[in-house]
Amino acid sequence: FDAGYENGNVSRILDSLKEENVPAAFFLLDNIILKNTDLVKRMSDEGHLVCNHTLRHRDLSKSDYDEISKDLSALEKIYFNATGRVMSKYFRFPEGKYSIDAVKHIDQLGYKTIFWSFAYEDWNDKSQPNERAAIAKILKNTHNGAVILLHPTSTTNANILKTLIGAWKEMGYRFGTLDELVK
């Protein structure tokens, strides 16, 4: 999940994940950490990875090592100061905009870059996808080893997550962690 703010749906997503005993990774921005610290602590407390998505959703594809280092370090510091915890060393480029050099810089900083194998237009709060169509689209694109990118601010995602998890379980899939995926 890529999350920059809370609108009532992030907590609903966490509720569904907890009820279904499914681990997730949350790639966060500064805003949600600063304004919803208890919710961010809950992510960690419930066994989810809390990961870096840049300080403010900035395109780092043309940034040099120092710029990237400052951005990621600033978010790490905000997270630590707010929670007393160390951020997981996973990173996702905002909007998937990257360059080979930027990936190398991220690696030099000790992070593993995580891309996705499926994403859909769920981020626009004012134009949410139809629930039935969203479920069908997501399930159609599910495959072994899938890394599904969802936004937990999506009302559609909050409404369909338990149904999706149930469908994936019925299809024989299990839910792993990024730690398992990058071994």
Contacts in CASP RR format, 6 or more apart in sequence:
PFRMAT RR
TARGET T0000
AUTHOR 0000-0000-0000
METHOD contacts of the structure
MODEL  1
FDAGYENGNVSRILDSLKEENVPAAFFLLDNIILKNTDLVKRMSDEGHLV
CNHTLRHRDLSKSDYDEISKDLSALEKIYFNATGRVMSKYFRFPEGKYSI
DAVKHIDQLGYKTIFWSFAYEDWNDKSQPNERAAIAKILKNTHNGAVILL
HPTSTTNANILKTLIGAWKEMGYRFGTLDELVK
1 13 0 8 1.000
1 24 0 8 1.000
1 25 0 8 1.000
1 26 0 8 1.000
1 27 0 8 1.000
1 149 0 8 1.000
1 150 0 8 1.000
1 151 0 8 1.000
1 152 0 8 1.000
2 26 0 8 1.000
2 27 0 8 1.000
2 53 0 8 1.000
2 92 0 8 1.000
2 94 0 8 1.000
2 123 0 8 1.000
2 149 0 8 1.000
2 150 0 8 1.000
2 151 0 8 1.000
3 10 0 8 1.000
3 26 0 8 1.000
3 27 0 8 1.000
3 28 0 8 1.000
3 29 0 8 1.000
3 32 0 8 1.000
3 53 0 8 1.000
3 151 0 8 1.000
3 152 0 8 1.000
3 153 0 8 1.000
4 28 0 8 1.000
4 29 0 8 1.000
4 31 0 8 1.000
4 32 0 8 1.000
4 53 0 8 1.000
4 57 0 8 1.000
4 153 0 8 1.000
5 29 0 8 1.000
5 31 0 8 1.000
5 32 0 8 1.000
5 35 0 8 1.000
5 36 0 8 1.000
5 153 0 8 1.000
6 32 0 8 1.000
6 35 0 8 1.000
6 36 0 8 1.000
6 39 0 8 1.000
6 153 0 8 1.000
7 125 0 8 1.000
7 153 0 8 1.000
8 153 0 8 1.000
8 158 0 8 1.000
9 152 0 8 1.000
9 153 0 8 1.000
9 154 0 8 1.000
9 155 0 8 1.000
9 157 0 8 1.000
9 158 0 8 1.000
10 32 0 8 1.000
10 36 0 8 1.000
10 39 0 8 1.000
10 152 0 8 1.000
10 153 0 8 1.000
11 39 0 8 1.000
11 42 0 8 1.000
12 158 0 8 1.000
13 152 0 8 1.000
13 157 0 8 1.000
13 158 0 8 1.000
13 161 0 8 1.000
14 39 0 8 1.000
14 42 0 8 1.000
14 43 0 8 1.000
14 46 0 8 1.000
14 48 0 8 1.000
14 152 0 8 1.000
16 22 0 8 1.000
16 158 0 8 1.000
16 161 0 8 1.000
16 162 0 8 1.000
16 165 0 8 1.000
17 23 0 8 1.000
17 24 0 8 1.000
17 46 0 8 1.000
17 48 0 8 1.000
17 161 0 8 1.000
18 46 0 8 1.000
19 162 0 8 1.000
20 162 0 8 1.000
20 165 0 8 1.000
20 166 0 8 1.000
22 165 0 8 1.000
22 175 0 8 1.000
23 47 0 8 1.000
23 48 0 8 1.000
23 49 0 8 1.000
23 175 0 8 1.000
23 176 0 8 1.000
23 177 0 8 1.000
24 48 0 8 1.000
24 49 0 8 1.000
25 48 0 8 1.000
25 49 0 8 1.000
25 51 0 8 1.000
25 88 0 8 1.000
25 90 0 8 1.000
25 114 0 8 1.000
25 177 0 8 1.000
25 178 0 8 1.000
26 40 0 8 1.000
26 43 0 8 1.000
26 48 0 8 1.000
26 49 0 8 1.000
26 50 0 8 1.000
26 51 0 8 1.000
26 152 0 8 1.000
27 51 0 8 1.000
27 52 0 8 1.000
27 53 0 8 1.000
27 90 0 8 1.000
27 91 0 8 1.000
27 92 0 8 1.000
27 114 0 8 1.000
28 40 0 8 1.000
28 50 0 8 1.000
28 51 0 8 1.000
28 52 0 8 1.000
28 53 0 8 1.000
28 75 0 8 1.000
28 79 0 8 1.000
29 53 0 8 1.000
29 54 0 8 1.000
29 55 0 8 1.000
29 56 0 8 1.000
29 57 0 8 1.000
29 75 0 8 1.000
30 55 0 8 1.000
30 56 0 8 1.000
30 74 0 8 1.000
30 75 0 8 1.000
30 78 0 8 1.000
31 56 0 8 1.000
32 39 0 8 1.000
32 40 0 8 1.000
33 40 0 8 1.000
33 75 0 8 1.000
33 78 0 8 1.000
33 79 0 8 1.000
33 82 0 8 1.000
33 83 0 8 1.000
34 78 0 8 1.000
34 82 0 8 1.000
37 82 0 8 1.000
37 83 0 8 1.000
40 50 0 8 1.000
40 79 0 8 1.000
40 82 0 8 1.000
40 83 0 8 1.000
41 83 0 8 1.000
41 85 0 8 1.000
43 50 0 8 1.000
44 50 0 8 1.000
44 83 0 8 1.000
44 85 0 8 1.000
49 88 0 8 1.000
49 90 0 8 1.000
49 177 0 8 1.000
49 178 0 8 1.000
49 179 0 8 1.000
50 79 0 8 1.000
50 85 0 8 1.000
50 87 0 8 1.000
50 88 0 8 1.000
51 87 0 8 1.000
51 88 0 8 1.000
51 89 0 8 1.000
51 90 0 8 1.000
51 91 0 8 1.000
51 92 0 8 1.000
51 114 0 8 1.000
51 178 0 8 1.000
52 72 0 8 1.000
52 75 0 8 1.000
52 76 0 8 1.000
52 87 0 8 1.000
52 88 0 8 1.000
52 90 0 8 1.000
52 91 0 8 1.000
52 92 0 8 1.000
52 111 0 8 1.000
53 75 0 8 1.000
53 91 0 8 1.000
53 92 0 8 1.000
53 94 0 8 1.000
54 60 0 8 1.000
54 71 0 8 1.000
54 72 0 8 1.000
54 75 0 8 1.000
54 93 0 8 1.000
54 94 0 8 1.000
55 71 0 8 1.000
55 72 0 8 1.000
55 74 0 8 1.000
55 75 0 8 1.000
55 78 0 8 1.000
57 94 0 8 1.000
57 95 0 8 1.000
58 71 0 8 1.000
58 94 0 8 1.000
59 94 0 8 1.000
59 95 0 8 1.000
59 97 0 8 1.000
60 67 0 8 1.000
60 68 0 8 1.000
60 71 0 8 1.000
60 93 0 8 1.000
60 94 0 8 1.000
60 97 0 8 1.000
60 98 0 8 1.000
60 102 0 8 1.000
61 93 0 8 1.000
61 97 0 8 1.000
61 98 0 8 1.000
61 99 0 8 1.000
61 102 0 8 1.000
62 99 0 8 1.000
62 102 0 8 1.000
63 71 0 8 1.000
63 102 0 8 1.000
63 105 0 8 1.000
64 105 0 8 1.000
65 105 0 8 1.000
65 108 0 8 1.000
68 102 0 8 1.000
68 105 0 8 1.000
68 106 0 8 1.000
68 109 0 8 1.000
69 105 0 8 1.000
69 109 0 8 1.000
72 91 0 8 1.000
72 106 0 8 1.000
72 109 0 8 1.000
72 111 0 8 1.000
75 87 0 8 1.000
76 86 0 8 1.000
76 87 0 8 1.000
79 85 0 8 1.000
79 86 0 8 1.000
79 87 0 8 1.000
80 86 0 8 1.000
80 87 0 8 1.000
88 178 0 8 1.000
89 110 0 8 1.000
89 111 0 8 1.000
89 112 0 8 1.000
90 111 0 8 1.000
90 112 0 8 1.000
90 113 0 8 1.000
90 114 0 8 1.000
90 178 0 8 1.000
91 106 0 8 1.000
91 111 0 8 1.000
91 112 0 8 1.000
91 113 0 8 1.000
91 114 0 8 1.000
92 113 0 8 1.000
92 114 0 8 1.000
92 115 0 8 1.000
92 116 0 8 1.000
93 102 0 8 1.000
93 113 0 8 1.000
93 115 0 8 1.000
96 115 0 8 1.000
98 113 0 8 1.000
103 113 0 8 1.000
106 113 0 8 1.000
107 113 0 8 1.000
112 178 0 8 1.000
112 182 0 8 1.000
114 147 0 8 1.000
114 178 0 8 1.000
115 147 0 8 1.000
116 147 0 8 1.000
116 148 0 8 1.000
116 149 0 8 1.000
117 141 0 8 1.000
117 143 0 8 1.000
117 145 0 8 1.000
117 146 0 8 1.000
117 147 0 8 1.000
117 148 0 8 1.000
118 138 0 8 1.000
118 141 0 8 1.000
118 142 0 8 1.000
118 146 0 8 1.000
118 147 0 8 1.000
118 148 0 8 1.000
118 149 0 8 1.000
119 148 0 8 1.000
119 149 0 8 1.000
119 150 0 8 1.000
120 129 0 8 1.000
120 134 0 8 1.000
120 137 0 8 1.000
120 138 0 8 1.000
121 127 0 8 1.000
121 129 0 8 1.000
122 128 0 8 1.000
122 129 0 8 1.000
122 134 0 8 1.000
122 150 0 8 1.000
122 151 0 8 1.000
122 154 0 8 1.000
122 156 0 8 1.000
122 157 0 8 1.000
123 151 0 8 1.000
123 153 0 8 1.000
123 154 0 8 1.000
125 153 0 8 1.000
125 154 0 8 1.000
125 155 0 8 1.000
128 154 0 8 1.000
128 155 0 8 1.000
128 156 0 8 1.000
129 137 0 8 1.000
129 156 0 8 1.000
130 156 0 8 1.000
131 156 0 8 1.000
131 159 0 8 1.000
131 160 0 8 1.000
134 156 0 8 1.000
134 157 0 8 1.000
134 160 0 8 1.000
135 160 0 8 1.000
135 163 0 8 1.000
135 164 0 8 1.000
135 167 0 8 1.000
138 148 0 8 1.000
138 164 0 8 1.000
139 164 0 8 1.000
139 167 0 8 1.000
139 168 0 8 1.000
139 171 0 8 1.000
142 148 0 8 1.000
142 168 0 8 1.000
142 171 0 8 1.000
142 173 0 8 1.000
144 173 0 8 1.000
145 181 0 8 1.000
147 181 0 8 1.000
150 157 0 8 1.000
150 161 0 8 1.000
151 157 0 8 1.000
152 158 0 8 1.000
165 175 0 8 1.000
168 175 0 8 1.000
END
